[in-house]
Amino acid sequence: MLSLTHLKVLDAVARHGSVTEAAKELHYSQPSVSHHLGRLEADTGAKLIQRVGRGIRLTPEGELLAQRATEILGRLNAASVELSARVGLRAGRVRLAGFQTVLSTLVPKAAAELALSYPGIELNLVDAHPEVGLTMLRAGHVDIALIFRNDDTPPDESEGFRLTHLLDDPVYLISDKPRQRLEDHRDAAWVGGCERCRAATIAACERVGFSPRIAFTCDDTVIAQAVVAAGLGVAIVNGLALRAHRAPGVHATRLTESPRRIYAATYGDPPDPPATTALIEILASTVL
């Protein structure tokens, strides 16, 4: 009967053309490799190896069996990978950190699809600003961080993060009057987010020649829209925020500014765990 161990030895000898190199690869001693080859010849009743000077070469029968050994081992490896993936998708866990507008728009639909397709996977969600999410990802507290990047904040792939682009999210000027331009609000009060989040608003206004007067600081887009609807100020918000909540009395004008780019970030060398890969694929398909 053919043994997988014997076939692995023959495959290694065929690839290296050397018992010594095959032994190094397999972490066997040279006598052990020779022993396995001898047993394989005894089991098959065929001469598989010929001595040529100080080296060896395969006989025609040895070449035939070595080819089949390569095929068998390749199929076995593929089966092992596929099985591991299925097991991982039957009973796994994926932890995702995301900011408010993706958690209230994209993620619920993706989470429902994940639960339907892979009911054994446990999904944990954390509300976190992108920079906090990346810190959690690097520390191993989450498996995926959903982040956004503007023109002035390029992706972080040089820092060990791997990014999957999900969508481009357009930006809008919101006010209590229709069809407004940024230039119309040079002297207006503006609603801005925290220091990190208001940078895009300031940059957009400065490109048309003025610096906005930030009168309200708020990262909650529901509150920001309420302020705008009351006629107390104007703001720049993204499309996902408007999809999540649209306050009565708020008019949105799409700007020509570069959109925010939304990414799913993972960390470390690939491949990702099966559950992580499955959720990223579902997120990508959800936004199409």
C-alpha positions in Angstrom: 0.0 0.0 0.0 1.3 3.5 -0.9 2.0 5.7 2.1 1.6 9.5 2.0 5.0 9.8 3.9 6.7 7.7 1.2 5.1 9.8 -1.6 6.2 13.1 0.2 9.8 11.7 0.2 9.6 10.7 -3.5 8.2 14.1 -4.4 11.0 16.0 -2.5 13.7 13.8 -4.1 12.2 14.4 -7.5 12.2 18.1 -7.1 15.6 18.4 -5.6 17.3 15.6 -7.5 19.2 14.8 -4.2 18.6 12.7 -1.1 20.6 15.3 0.9 18.4 18.3 -0.2 15.2 16.3 0.2 16.3 15.3 3.8 16.9 19.0 4.6 13.5 20.0 3.3 11.7 17.3 5.2 13.8 17.6 8.3 14.7 13.9 8.0 18.1 12.3 8.2 19.6 11.0 4.9 19.4 7.4 6.0 15.7 7.9 6.8 15.0 9.2 3.3 16.8 6.3 1.8 14.8 3.9 4.0 11.5 5.4 2.9 12.5 5.2 -0.8 13.5 1.5 -0.2 10.1 0.8 1.4 8.3 2.5 -1.5 10.2 0.4 -4.0 9.4 -2.7 -2.1 5.7 -1.8 -1.9 5.4 -1.0 -5.6 7.7 -3.8 -6.8 9.4 -1.2 -9.1 12.9 0.3 -9.3 12.3 4.0 -8.7 15.8 5.4 -8.2 19.1 4.9 -10.0 22.5 5.8 -8.7 24.5 8.0 -11.1 28.0 8.7 -9.8 27.5 10.5 -6.5 24.0 11.5 -7.4 20.7 9.9 -8.2 18.0 10.1 -10.9 14.5 8.7 -11.2 13.8 5.8 -13.5 10.8 6.1 -15.9 8.7 4.3 -13.3 10.0 6.7 -10.6 9.1 9.7 -12.7 5.6 8.5 -13.3 5.0 7.9 -9.6 6.6 11.2 -8.7 4.2 13.0 -11.0 1.3 11.3 -9.5 2.7 12.0 -6.0 2.8 15.7 -6.8 -0.8 15.6 -7.9 -2.0 13.7 -4.9 -0.2 15.9 -2.4 -1.5 19.0 -4.2 -5.0 17.8 -4.0 -4.6 16.8 -0.3 -3.3 20.3 0.5 -6.1 22.0 -1.4 -8.6 19.8 0.5 -7.0 20.8 3.8 -7.2 24.5 3.0 -10.9 24.2 1.8 -11.8 22.2 4.9 -10.1 24.7 7.2 -12.0 27.5 5.5 -15.3 25.8 5.9 -14.7 24.9 9.6 -13.7 28.5 10.2 -16.9 29.8 8.6 -19.1 27.3 10.5 -17.8 28.4 13.9 -15.8 31.6 14.1 -15.8 35.2 15.3 -15.1 38.5 13.6 -14.7 41.8 15.5 -15.3 45.0 13.6 -14.7 48.6 14.6 -16.5 51.2 12.6 -17.5 54.9 12.8 -21.1 56.0 13.2 -22.2 56.5 9.6 -21.0 53.1 8.4 -22.4 51.4 11.5 -25.8 53.0 10.8 -25.8 52.3 7.1 -23.5 49.7 5.6 -22.9 47.4 8.5 -26.4 46.4 9.5 -27.2 45.1 6.0 -23.8 43.3 5.8 -24.3 41.9 9.3 -27.7 40.5 8.3 -26.2 38.9 5.2 -23.3 37.4 7.3 -25.8 35.9 9.8 -27.9 34.4 6.9 -24.9 33.0 5.0 -22.8 31.9 8.0 -25.0 31.5 11.0 -22.1 30.0 13.1 -20.0 33.2 12.9 -20.2 35.5 15.9 -20.0 39.2 15.0 -18.9 41.8 17.5 -19.2 45.5 16.7 -17.4 48.5 18.3 -18.2 52.2 17.6 -14.8 53.9 17.1 -13.3 56.8 15.2 -11.1 55.5 12.4 -7.9 56.4 14.2 -9.0 54.6 17.3 -10.2 51.7 15.2 -6.7 51.4 13.6 -5.1 51.4 17.1 -7.5 48.6 18.2 -6.7 46.7 15.0 -2.9 47.0 15.5 -3.3 45.8 19.1 -5.3 42.8 18.1 -8.6 43.9 19.8 -10.5 43.9 16.5 -10.1 42.0 13.2 -11.4 44.8 10.8 -11.5 48.5 11.2 -13.7 50.6 8.8 -12.0 53.9 8.1 -12.2 56.8 5.8 -9.5 58.8 4.1 -9.6 62.2 2.4 -7.0 63.6 0.0 -4.9 65.0 2.8 -4.9 61.7 4.7 -3.6 59.0 2.4 -4.0 55.2 3.2 -1.8 53.6 5.9 -0.6 50.6 4.0 3.0 51.5 4.7 2.3 51.0 8.4 1.4 47.3 8.1 -2.3 47.8 7.4 -3.9 46.2 4.4 -6.9 48.2 2.9 -9.8 47.0 0.8 -11.6 49.9 -0.9 -15.3 49.7 -0.3 -16.8 52.9 -1.8 -16.3 56.6 -2.4 -18.6 58.7 -0.3 -19.5 62.1 -1.8 -19.7 65.3 0.4 -22.6 67.8 0.6 -23.1 71.3 1.8 -26.2 71.4 4.0 -28.2 74.5 4.9 -31.8 75.6 5.5 -32.0 77.0 1.9 -31.9 75.1 -1.4 -29.1 75.2 -4.0 -26.4 77.0 -2.0 -22.7 77.4 -2.7 -19.8 77.4 -0.2 -19.1 81.0 -1.3 -22.6 82.0 -0.1 -21.6 81.3 3.5 -18.4 83.3 4.0 -19.9 85.1 7.0 -22.1 82.2 8.3 -21.7 80.2 11.4 -20.5 76.7 10.7 -20.9 73.4 12.4 -17.7 71.5 12.6 -16.6 68.2 14.1 -13.6 67.6 16.4 -10.1 68.9 15.4 -9.5 65.7 13.3 -12.9 65.7 11.6 -13.3 69.4 10.7 -10.1 69.5 8.6 -12.0 68.6 5.4 -14.6 71.4 6.0 -11.8 74.0 6.6 -9.9 72.8 3.5 -13.0 73.0 1.3 -13.8 76.5 2.4 -10.2 77.7 2.0 -10.2 76.4 -1.6 -12.9 79.0 -2.4 -11.2 81.8 -0.6 -12.3 82.0 3.0 -11.8 80.4 6.4 -15.1 79.2 8.0 -16.1 80.4 11.5 -16.7 77.3 13.5 -19.4 78.2 15.9 -20.6 74.7 16.8 -18.4 71.7 17.5 -20.3 68.4 17.1 -19.4 65.0 15.7 -23.1 63.8 15.8 -24.6 64.4 12.4 -28.2 64.2 13.8 -27.4 67.2 16.1 -25.5 69.0 13.3 -28.5 68.7 11.0 -30.9 69.9 13.7 -28.7 73.0 14.1 -28.7 73.6 10.4 -32.5 73.0 10.1 -33.0 75.7 12.8 -31.1 78.2 10.6 -28.3 78.5 13.1 -25.5 77.5 10.8 -24.3 75.4 7.8 -22.2 72.3 7.6 -20.5 69.9 5.2 -21.5 66.3 5.7 -21.0 63.1 3.8 -23.5 61.0 1.9 -23.6 58.2 4.3 -24.6 60.6 7.1 -27.6 61.8 5.0 -28.5 58.2 4.2 -28.6 57.4 7.9 -30.6 60.5 8.9 -32.2 63.4 6.9 -33.6 66.1 9.1 -36.8 67.9 7.8 -35.9 71.4 6.5 -32.3 70.5 5.5 -31.3 71.1 1.9 -28.2 69.2 0.6 -26.1 70.4 -2.3 -23.5 67.9 -3.6 -20.0 69.5 -3.8 -17.3 68.9 -6.3 -14.9 68.1 -3.6 -13.1 64.8 -3.7 -15.2 62.2 -1.9 -14.2 60.4 1.3 -12.8 57.0 0.5 -14.1 54.2 2.7 -11.9 51.2 3.4 -11.9 48.0 5.4 -8.6 47.7 7.1 -6.9 44.6 8.3 -3.4 44.2 9.8 -0.5 41.9 9.4 0.5 39.4 6.8 -2.2 37.6 4.7 -4.3 35.5 4.6 -6.9 36.8 6.9 -9.0 34.3 9.0 -12.0 32.9 6.9 -14.6 34.8 9.0 -12.8 38.1 8.4 -12.5 37.5 4.7 -16.1 36.6 4.5 -17.3 39.8 6.2 -15.1 42.0 4.0 -16.4 40.3 0.9 -20.0 40.8 2.1 -19.3 44.5 2.9 -17.8 45.0 -0.6 -20.8 43.4 -2.3 -23.3 45.4 -0.1 -22.1 48.7 -1.4 -22.4 47.8 -5.1 
